[in-house]
Amino acid sequence: MTAPEVVSEDPEDTPAVLADEVEHVRKTRPRTNEDDMTLVGSVLGGLATTWLLYERVLPFSGALGFFVSWYLVFLAFYAGLTAVNRPRAVVVDRVMTSLVIAAPSVVGLALASTVVVTLSHGLPALLHVNFYTHDMSGVRPSDPYTTGGALAALVGTLIEVSIAVAIALPLGVITAIYMSEVGGRGARLVRTIIESMTALPSIVAGLFIYSVFIAHFHMPRCGFAAALALAVMGLPIMARASDVVLRVIPGGLREASYALGAGKFQTVWHVVLPTARPGLATALILGIARMVGETSPLLLTSGASSFLNWNPLHNPMNSLPLYIFNAVKSGVPRNEVRGYAAAVVLLLIVLALFLLARLVARGRNRG
């Protein structure tokens, strides 16, 4: 009999196997001066070629078309110059890297240009304190910036969003609990409806509230009607985000609660919801950020006013989106500036909400 072959587990006894595995891994090399010069040459060469063809030879014009053509020519130059002394895998990697970097850069540039243009147009009104402490009652659109302000719109937005949150948050969390904790055929149906409502056009929510509450039940156009429309918009966002949060709660926590004799309601109330509290806070903030910038539902439900109204059940109630819409469409230059200033305030509110959501989510991940 021959002795069985003994395979050593010592890493030092298997250098050939490790060498074979390393051969299949493409080693990455740092960028060299030649790579940098290739990139710079492709940018400059693409710019020169595009200018010559786009502006001098072909009958084209326009900044957008020029930059798109420049980018396409740059990719062709970059791929060709890289292929001179690099393998095909490196060429594909460089081209795909350029595409991946360009996509978020375009989005970021569009966002930055929007913020800069809005801020530059609204800055003359933003520099006056009365813009934050006065309303537009008795103020003509052509009056100087030292008179009037967006106080009524700010207060109206806070009141309407607060009422909408008070309606949508409990319903959204209860719906999420039903979908994640109860389950069944009904839960699948509810999840399908919620996912469909997340893509619901905002004007449809406004038409629903207008046709049911204002046209049928003769509710006046007021802040409460606008809050109902905002609640319709925020409910699916909160329910969907809350459902995702509850579904990632470890099942072992539920099983431990059941093992201690707790029922379904006690497990959800004392175990699941406290564990998911940071995630639910994120869902709430995202829902508020969606509601605070809606305009079309408010056009049909709240009406617009120039005076400060603290009662959401009577008289029209202004809001920041409506203030911006009416100011910009007025055609009066000074009133348009006030509209841009209100847009800056709205952008800051939404930015603060998203930053708060990121901080809450980061705290949840660390925990």
C-alpha positions as a printed Julia matrix, in Angstrom:
367×3 Matrix{Float64}:
   0.0    0.0     0.0
   1.17   3.46   -0.74
   0.94   6.15    1.87
  -1.67   8.83    1.17
  -0.32  12.1    -0.09
  -0.13  14.67    2.66
  -1.09  18.2     1.66
   0.61  20.8     3.8
  -1.47  23.76    4.99
   1.61  25.9     5.54
   1.47  28.97    3.23
   5.19  28.63    2.61
   4.61  25.22    0.98
   2.3   26.61   -1.74
   4.2   29.43   -3.52
   3.28  28.11   -6.97
  -0.46  28.28   -6.26
  -0.21  31.83   -4.96
   1.85  32.86   -7.97
  -0.81  31.46  -10.34
  -3.54  33.4    -8.51
  -1.56  36.64   -8.62
  -1.11  36.33  -12.38
  -4.89  36.62  -12.88
  -5.08  39.89  -10.92
  -4.31  43.01  -12.92
  -1.93  45.15  -10.92
  -2.91  48.78  -10.61
  -0.24  51.36  -11.2
  -0.25  54.96  -10.06
  -0.76  57.65  -12.66
   2.44  58.84  -14.29
   3.37  62.18  -15.8
   2.66  60.69  -19.21
  -0.9   59.86  -18.14
  -1.44  63.41  -16.91
  -0.11  64.88  -20.12
  -2.39  62.56  -22.1
  -5.38  63.87  -20.16
  -4.39  67.52  -20.6
  -3.63  67.02  -24.29
  -7.0   65.33  -24.84
  -8.82  68.22  -23.17
  -6.98  70.89  -25.15
  -7.06  68.95  -28.4
 -10.76  68.27  -28.04
 -11.4   71.95  -27.33
  -9.44  73.11  -30.37
 -11.0   70.55  -32.69
 -14.51  71.27  -31.48
 -14.04  75.02  -31.85
 -12.71  74.58  -35.4
 -15.49  72.25  -36.54
 -18.39  73.58  -34.47
 -17.77  77.31  -34.85
 -15.94  77.6   -38.2
 -16.8   74.65  -40.44
 -20.2   73.21  -39.51
 -23.39  75.34  -39.33
 -23.89  74.82  -35.59
 -24.18  77.24  -32.68
 -25.1   77.26  -29.01
 -23.15  76.73  -25.79
 -24.87  73.47  -24.82
 -24.15  71.78  -28.13
 -20.57  73.05  -28.04
 -19.85  71.53  -24.63
 -21.51  68.22  -25.5
 -19.49  67.99  -28.71
 -16.34  68.96  -26.84
 -16.86  66.17  -24.32
 -17.46  63.55  -27.04
 -14.35  64.64  -28.95
 -12.38  64.62  -25.7
 -13.41  61.0   -25.05
 -12.32  60.0   -28.56
  -8.95  61.75  -28.17
  -8.43  60.32  -24.67
  -9.17  56.78  -25.79
  -6.94  57.08  -28.85
  -3.95  58.6   -27.04
  -4.21  56.11  -24.17
  -4.34  53.19  -26.61
  -0.94  54.16  -28.03
   1.01  52.68  -25.12
  -1.61  51.07  -22.86
  -3.53  47.8   -23.15
  -7.23  47.66  -24.01
  -8.26  47.13  -20.36
  -6.61  50.4   -19.33
  -8.26  52.28  -22.22
 -11.7   51.02  -21.2
 -10.96  51.89  -17.56
  -9.93  55.47  -18.42
 -12.98  56.06  -20.63
 -15.42  54.65  -18.07
 -13.77  56.69  -15.33
 -14.31  59.83  -17.4
 -17.97  58.95  -17.88
 -18.49  58.19  -14.19
 -16.87  61.46  -13.13
 -18.74  63.51  -15.75
 -22.25  62.37  -14.77
 -22.26  63.63  -11.15
 -20.23  66.67  -12.22
 -22.98  67.74  -14.62
 -25.63  67.27  -11.93
 -23.56  69.17   -9.39
 -22.88  71.96  -11.87
 -26.59  72.29  -12.66
 -27.45  72.43   -8.96
 -24.69  74.92   -8.21
 -25.73  77.17  -11.1
 -29.34  77.11   -9.89
 -28.32  78.11   -6.38
 -25.93  80.82   -7.57
 -28.43  82.36  -10.0
 -31.24  82.3    -7.43
 -29.03  83.81   -4.75
 -27.66  86.52   -7.03
 -31.16  87.58   -8.1
 -32.63  87.56   -4.6
 -29.73  89.1    -2.7
 -31.04  92.72   -2.81
 -34.16  91.71   -0.87
 -32.4   89.23    1.42
 -30.21  91.98    2.87
 -33.2   93.76    4.46
 -34.5   92.57    7.84
 -38.08  93.54    6.99
 -38.14  90.74    4.42
 -38.3   88.28    7.33
 -40.46  90.33    9.71
 -43.18  91.93    7.52
 -45.9   90.73    5.17
 -47.03  92.22    1.87
 -50.29  93.77    3.08
 -50.56  97.34    1.79
 -47.34  97.01   -0.19
 -47.31  97.47   -3.95
 -45.1   95.13   -6.04
 -43.03  98.1    -7.23
 -42.33  99.45   -3.72
 -38.69  99.44   -2.53
 -37.18  96.49   -0.71
 -37.33  98.32    2.6
 -41.1   97.62    2.67
 -42.91  94.29    2.7
 -41.6   90.81    3.21
 -42.31  87.1     3.23
 -43.39  86.68    6.86
 -46.93  85.57    5.92
 -45.5   82.96    3.55
 -43.05  81.65    6.16
 -45.74  81.34    8.83
 -48.18  79.77    6.38
 -45.62  77.18    5.3
 -44.85  76.24    8.92
 -48.55  75.91    9.83
 -49.52  73.9     6.75
 -46.54  71.54    6.97
 -47.11  71.03   10.72
 -50.74  70.01   10.15
 -49.73  67.77    7.26
 -47.09  66.05    9.4
 -49.6   65.54   12.22
 -51.85  63.74    9.72
 -49.34  61.85    7.58
 -46.83  60.68   10.19
 -49.15  58.48   12.31
 -50.82  57.06    9.2
 -47.46  56.41    7.56
 -45.99  54.61   10.57
 -49.16  52.54   11.1
 -49.15  51.59    7.42
 -45.48  50.6     7.63
 -46.16  48.48   10.73
 -49.0   46.73    8.92
 -46.83  46.01    5.87
 -43.75  44.8     7.78
 -45.15  43.22   10.95
 -48.56  41.87    9.93
 -47.92  40.89    6.31
 -50.19  38.78    4.19
 -52.07  39.41    0.96
 -53.51  42.68    2.22
 -50.04  43.98    3.09
 -48.81  43.23   -0.42
 -51.74  45.16   -1.85
 -51.07  48.12    0.46
 -47.37  48.08   -0.45
 -48.24  48.18   -4.14
 -50.56  51.16   -3.6
 -47.96  53.0    -1.51
 -45.25  52.46   -4.1
 -47.6   53.74   -6.79
 -48.47  56.82   -4.76
 -44.82  57.8    -4.41
 -44.91  58.69   -8.12
 -48.25  60.48   -7.85
 -48.18  63.91   -9.59
 -48.68  66.62   -7.03
 -51.43  68.27   -9.07
 -53.52  65.1    -8.69
 -53.34  65.41   -4.9
 -54.52  69.0    -5.17
 -57.37  68.02   -7.49
 -58.43  65.26   -5.09
 -58.69  67.63   -2.13
 -60.35  70.3    -4.27
 -63.0   67.98   -5.72
 -63.8   66.2    -2.44
 -63.46  68.8     0.29
 -63.82  72.15   -1.49
 -66.25  71.38   -4.33
 -68.32  68.67   -2.59
 -68.19  69.56    1.12
 -67.87  73.32    0.45
 -64.76  73.78    2.57
 -63.26  77.22    1.93
 -59.81  77.56    0.44
 -57.64  77.73    3.51
 -54.5   76.43    5.1
 -56.16  73.26    6.36
 -57.19  72.25    2.84
 -53.63  72.85    1.69
 -52.34  70.76    4.6
 -54.59  67.87    3.52
 -53.1   68.01    0.02
 -49.58  68.06    1.45
 -50.44  65.12    3.69
 -51.5   63.14    0.62
 -48.1   63.88   -0.91
 -46.07  63.11    2.21
 -47.91  59.97    3.34
 -46.45  57.53    0.77
 -42.93  58.9     1.3
 -43.12  58.39    5.06
 -44.83  55.0     4.79
 -42.34  53.64    2.25
 -39.29  54.89    4.12
 -40.66  53.62    7.46
 -41.39  50.23    5.93
 -37.8   49.92    4.74
 -36.53  50.83    8.21
 -38.77  48.33   10.0
 -37.88  45.51    7.63
 -34.17  45.76    8.47
 -34.74  45.36   12.21
 -33.1   42.03   13.18
 -35.61  39.22   13.6
 -33.77  38.03   16.69
 -35.1   41.02   18.64
 -38.67  40.02   17.85
 -38.0   36.39   18.69
 -36.44  37.35   22.02
 -39.47  39.46   22.85
 -41.85  36.62   21.99
 -39.74  34.22   24.05
 -40.23  36.46   27.09
 -44.0   36.22   26.66
 -44.67  39.53   24.93
 -47.44  39.75   22.38
 -47.37  41.26   18.91
 -48.44  44.72   20.03
 -46.0   44.8    22.95
 -43.14  43.66   20.7
 -43.85  46.36   18.16
 -44.37  49.1    20.73
 -41.51  48.31   23.13
 -38.92  46.65   20.86
 -39.36  47.39   17.15
 -40.32  51.07   17.24
 -37.64  52.16   19.77
 -34.99  50.34   17.74
 -36.17  51.96   14.51
 -36.54  55.47   15.99
 -33.56  57.05   14.15
 -34.71  55.59   10.85
 -38.26  56.78   11.42
 -36.91  60.26   12.12
 -35.14  60.15    8.77
 -38.38  59.12    7.06
 -40.16  62.04    8.73
 -37.55  64.55    7.6
 -37.61  63.27    4.01
 -41.4   63.54    3.97
 -41.27  67.12    5.24
 -38.67  68.02    2.62
 -41.02  66.69   -0.06
 -44.03  68.58    1.28
 -42.41  71.94    1.96
 -41.62  72.62   -1.7
 -44.91  71.6    -3.32
 -46.67  74.32   -5.27
 -49.39  72.88   -7.52
 -51.57  71.42   -4.72
 -51.53  74.8    -2.98
 -52.73  76.64   -6.08
 -56.01  74.71   -5.91
 -56.53  74.49   -2.16
 -55.09  77.35   -0.12
 -55.42  80.46   -2.22
 -52.93  83.31   -1.96
 -53.0   86.33    0.31
 -50.76  89.24    1.15
 -51.63  89.4     4.85
 -50.55  87.28    7.79
 -53.13  84.64    8.71
 -52.7   82.47   11.8
 -55.99  80.57   11.42
 -55.71  77.62    9.01
 -59.51  77.09    8.95
 -60.55  80.5     7.63
 -59.37  82.76    4.81
 -56.6   82.03    2.32
 -53.15  81.26    3.72
 -50.02  82.13    1.83
 -46.93  79.9     1.68
 -43.41  80.16    0.31
 -44.07  78.24   -2.95
 -47.15  80.37   -3.65
 -45.28  83.54   -2.75
 -42.52  82.63   -5.19
 -44.99  81.71   -7.95
 -47.01  84.92   -7.67
 -43.96  87.17   -7.31
 -42.1   85.79  -10.32
 -45.14  85.76  -12.62
 -46.08  89.35  -11.69
 -43.6   90.79  -14.19
 -42.57  93.58  -11.8
 -38.76  93.54  -11.42
 -38.71  94.33   -7.71
 -41.39  91.76   -6.97
 -39.46  89.18   -8.97
 -36.44  89.88   -6.77
 -38.62  89.19   -3.71
 -39.64  85.91   -5.31
 -36.03  84.89   -5.82
 -35.28  85.83   -2.22
 -38.11  83.6    -1.02
 -36.74  80.81   -3.21
 -33.38  81.14   -1.45
 -35.13  80.8     1.91
 -36.96  77.71    0.65
 -33.72  76.2    -0.63
 -32.1   76.76    2.75
 -35.01  75.07    4.54
 -34.86  72.01    2.26
 -31.06  71.87    2.54
 -31.27  72.02    6.33
 -33.81  69.2     6.35
 -31.66  66.96    4.17
 -28.56  67.68    6.25
 -30.54  66.82    9.36
 -31.64  63.58    7.73
 -28.03  62.72    6.93
 -26.94  63.42   10.5
 -29.75  61.27   11.89
 -28.89  58.45    9.48
 -25.2   58.69   10.39
 -26.06  58.47   14.08
 -28.15  55.39   13.39
 -25.3   53.7    11.48
 -22.85  54.39   14.3
 -25.27  53.03   16.81
